[in-house]
């Protein structure tokens, strides 16, 4: 199977499952569920859940039993976007070509939709009783750590505090990106390593891959904000420059950022070489990141 | 031991442990941690964690191994207060006699402090590797369900939507209170039942207790908003009437609400009679609710 077909097939599996998850028969809660589903089902590349499933497959495992865990990762991603877009945060009106959650449902409901998606993700994870309970608890601990104050929430707080401050430097920028995004990619892959009984060498390979894959994603994300097409991206371009955000492009240069992305992609690819042919998708994913337009 | 001493001792155990939990050595995250600790360590009765510990003791178990689980419950409670107080929600400036989180740290950081506490709670729960993993996963699923969109978040969304609408009726009011507060009390007790290997009869008794105890709490809370003393409560009284909120006092009357609270307290007390002397605290707790001033 080629890369595009694989992405499409996995995204299809995830989207189908996501559609069935958040339902309520309590009329007083229906607006909240509408708001959660509005953002959760608004599309998106589904990279985090696909990473979990693809890494399991790279380890020679059947990914089918883990589809709900993958969906839980997407619920957390969706919550983070809703909260990031709020007026008190990045104040964005457009996401994936659609009005953001608070624009449609109001700020209060948008905050609650985020809270609801985040909490539901842990309910969904913990309910996977067909998975070995010790492994499941470990997965929840890893993922909550990555998404929590020491990870993604910390990164967003740092981002909020450093807006308009382009002097955070390379170290600051790397911390920002790693904690906002990279750590979640890494957690998705680590979950697969736990569930797929990866050996020590495999774990180490996947860890290195995760780090450089995340870096590739971030640098290319910063590049897209400068050279991307608003229609493909579904969000305004140039917003980083407008908001005086430190990015790989503003701190270095467009050319240098491109070079750094290529270098990170090479390191990611090399890391999973030992995993053999089954890991083809992980390698193709970083190549795709270098050429993606959205 | 008498009721007041027991509450004080348990609160002391919980407060000591809470103080040690949220620490960071990442300077860029320190403001977020400060904001989380500001609310988490601002006092409060610690009823939810005490309920978990006391129910375990009522079942004849040592509560010591479960102190971190109890703290996780308080982290979730603290997050819910931070988000409830936000301008887009109840817009409260004062909580427990201190300026609310967003007043001190700004709205963006307050939203993230809530997100951080919520996510951290699940990390802390999942990290309790000394607890049987299957029981732990069950506890996480129960608690996330209670705190999530089908429970507390749903209740808050309903509350937000029904502000200024006193016509939600008794049924609406009961749904509101049960989902905002009662379901969390019930979950704390259910967790203890799971961890303490409660038998079927014990489980049923505790379930009934939890329902009526939660109801007693809610009705007395509504009464306190009318007759309470601002200094003891640490928050303005009369805010329900000001916000046109449906409460047990506005829908019924002060006298009728008092009668209803007493009836609920009696039912709660009777439910745990079969648990014997060890369950003394659970019985005293509902008596205390009837006379509490804060």
Interface residues (C-beta under 8 A of the other chain):
Chain A: X22 X24 X26 X28 X29 X31 X32 X33 X36 X79 X83 X86 X88 X89 X106 X107 X108 X109 X111 X112 X114 X115 X116 X117 X118 X119 X120 X122 X123 X125 X126 X127 X128 X129 X132 X133 X134 X136 X137 X138 X140 X141 X144 X145 X147 X148 X149 X150 X153 X154 X156 X157 X158 X160 X161 X162 X172 X175 X176
Chain B: X22 X24 X26 X28 X29 X31 X32 X33 X36 X79 X83 X86 X88 X89 X106 X107 X108 X109 X111 X112 X114 X115 X116 X117 X118 X119 X120 X122 X123 X125 X126 X127 X128 X129 X132 X133 X134 X136 X137 X138 X140 X141 X144 X145 X147 X148 X149 X150 X153 X154 X156 X157 X158 X160 X161 X162 X172 X175 X176
